Amino acid sequence: MKKKEFTLPFSGLKQGKHEFDYVINNEFFESFEYTEFNSTNIELKVIMNKSSTMLELELKAEGIVNVDCDLTSEPYDQLVSASLELVVKFGDEFNDEDDEILVIPHGAHQVNIAQYVYEMLVLAVPQKRVHPGVLDGTLKSEALVKLQELQPKDKRENKEDTDPRWDALKNIITDK
């Protein structure tokens, strides 16, 4: 899947809403040299509302990316859901400094949304990736066993063995 597949030609379209559907896989992310995902299967729907002065794009994506857990390095499927609204206006020169407004030259007849799709999907994946089996305790992994072994133990086995200087402070809470 090449970036040019995300070029939307609007010059021959009538005013009103137009729909474009894409299925995004790892090839798309590899074209941006992004290799954090093991595999991807994301459905993207782009709704373009064309008017005489501008284009309104609504991007909605849902699917699954297979990533490695940050704690155990075990691969798992992470659900992804993202949306983005983009306004394309016409101006004297190309300007993509604003995240929500894209300005393209008056003579342009197509717009490429690949960069916006890429950023939207990469940001939709949680920054800290934790396998669901780690959270509910069902994952059995060598890494988890080792983490539990290396977990700090409670220093004082006997809670009665306290510093006598602090005992007087404990009485302040209970005395009235």
C-alpha positions, 0 to 999 in steps of 0.5 A, a space after each residue: 500500500 503506497 502513500 499515493 493511494 491516499 490521494 483523493 482527486 476532488 476536481 471531477 467530483 460533484 459538490 456534496 458528500 463522497 465516501 472512500 474506504 481503505 484497508 490498512 496493513 503493515 505496508 502502509 506503516 513500512 512506507 513511513 519506515 515505522 516498524 513498531 507494529 507486528 501486523 495491522 488490520 485497520 478499516 478506514 472510512 473517509 467522508 469528504 464533503 465538497 463545497 465550492 470553497 473548501 473540503 471537509 474530511 472526516 476520517 474514522 478508523 477501527 481495527 487491530 494492531 498486533 504489538 509487543 507488550 512493554 512488560 513481557 515482550 509477548 505479542 498481543 492484539 490491541 484494538 484501535 479506534 481513531 477519528 480526525 476532522 480535517 478542513 482543506 481550504 484553497 490559498 496562494 500556497 501549500 500550508 500544513 502547519 495547522 493540524 486541523 486546517 490544510 491549505 492547498 494552492 488554488 489550481 490543485 485537483 487532489 489532496 494526499 491524506 497519507 500523513 494525517 492517516 499515519 499520525 492519527 493511527 500511530 497516536 491511537 495506540 496507547 503509549 504504554 502497551 500492556 498485555 491484557 493477560 498481565 492485567 487480569 493475571 492469566 498470562 503465564 510468561 517467563 518474564 512475569 515470573 522473573 519480575 515477581 522474583 525481583 519484586 522488592 520484599 517487605 523489609 520488616 517481617 515483624 510489624 511490631 519491630 518499630 522504632 520507639 521514637 515514633 511510638 509517641 506519635 502514634 498515640 497522638 492520633 488515638 488520644 483525645 
